[in-house]
Every structure is written in structure tokens, then in C-alpha cells.
Amino acid sequence: MNQFPIFVNLRGRKVIMIGTGEMADAKRRLYERAGAIIIDDEHSQAALAVVALEDEGEAVAVATRLKARGLLVNVVDRPALCDFTTPAIVDRDPVLIAVGTGGASAGLAKALRQRLERLLPENLGRLANSLFAARDKIKEQWPDAANRRRAIDAALDPGAPLDPFTDGTDEAVSIWLDSAEQGAVDQVIEIDLASADPDDLTIRQARLLGQADLIFAQSDVSNAILNRARADAQRFDLAAYQRDKAQGLTLLIRMK
């Protein structure tokens, strides 16, 4: 991972924009859409800075001055000079999906965004808002954080009541809460991998990796596979597995 992706709240905050023309206009529209206040004075205080200049030497000079002040700078079409890059965005407010390539290919990022646009229903943002509005009731129903996460994961599974890839109703969250089970069941699931290539994971295996609480993996299971798991999932060598160590969703992963 060459860049760390973050979502920045720019509403009401200043962003320096140096440059004119088509490149600068496109960036200006994007940042204004996020609520930023665009200014063209490079000496002003600001949250971020964008340099959209055609001349290479001028772009380098301006970016150098801005960086010397401690600002994070995006230099349009010059990824080697960028502290951050702007991704292709799928907007289902408040859900945002950002596709970045670290400046390697804006065309590839755009193609992926267009594919995702066709896959994601328009009501995805309403589902997010409904879950947010129900957060107190969800906490009340599942006071334990681990049980709560597993309940939400199960509800968002393919074909489950809150499957985000379906056109669910606005009442879907309320219906789910009224019918959901209170307790969470501990599960131990064995996974036999076909290869060390993460592209060979089945849809079910990829989903389980994303949901697991504990992972006991054979020593020859590649990091490329294990990195598909949740960042906070605990990982152990398979040889250390004991039945009484299982909790939540526990995966036992082996190579065939």
C-alpha cells in the first residue's frame, strides 16, 4: 500500500488552488462539491493545496514553497510531486467509495468507478442513514461490541435483510431489528485454500475473511491472503489452535 486512504472533512475549510484552465476548473468543482472554500493566494492559511499549472518548472516551484509551509499538496498530472492524490469517486452520500491508483492511471480509476456506479443501488446512502439513526437501538439490542458487529455483518451479507446490493425499502433496518436474534453464535469454520493467490479466493472465503474475529492460519498461507482479513482480526499460527480459544467467527485456514 503506497498511499494511506483517508476521508477529509473540508466543509467550510480553505483549500489553496493555484492555476487556471480546464485542469484547475475540474479540481475546483470537485473540492467545492465537498464544501471547501477555494482561494488562490498561496500565502494564505489552508487545509490543503492544489497546483494545476501547465509549466513544469513553475509547478515544481509553487509546490516546493507550499510544502515548505507544511501543507499537503496535490500537483495535477504529476504524481511524483503529490503528497496526496484525488481518487475517482462513487457518491451515494453519505456513502463514498474512492478508487485510487496512486497517480499511476487516472483512466483505470475512472473505469473502475464507472463499473461500480452500475453495481451500487441509488438507495445505498439511505441505508447508511437508517443504520446511523438506529445506532442507539442497535447498541441496546446488542450491548457487547463484538456481538453487535457480528449481527450487523450477518444482516449485510448477500441475500440478508440489509444486503447493500439490493433495492431495499426504507423500513428495512426497522424490520431487521424487530426480527433479529438477540444472541450471537460462536462459529469455527475451516477453509482449504486452492492456492496462495488471493484472486483464487471464492466469494464465500473472501467474505469470511472480512468478518472473522480470530484467524488460525497454516504457516504457508501467504500474507496476500491474510491481508484480506479485517485489520483488527487476531491472527495465530494454526498449530496454536485449541477449541477453547475460539470466539465469535473463528477461521482455520490451510493450504490444500
Buried (B, 14 or more C-beta within 10 A) or exposed (E): EEBEEEEEEBEEBBBBBBBEEEBBEEBBEEBBEBEBBBBEEBEEEBBBBBBBBEEEEEBBEBBEBBBEEEBBBBBBEBBEBBBBBBBBBBBBEEBEBBBBBEBEEBEEBEEBBEEBEEEBBEBBBBBBBBBEEBEEEBEEBBEEEEBBBBBBBBBBEEEEBBBBEBEBEEEBBBEBBEEBEEEBEEBBBEBEBEEEEBEEBEEEBBBBBEBBBBBBBBEEBBEEBBEBBBEEBBBBEBEEBEEEEBBBBBBBBBBE
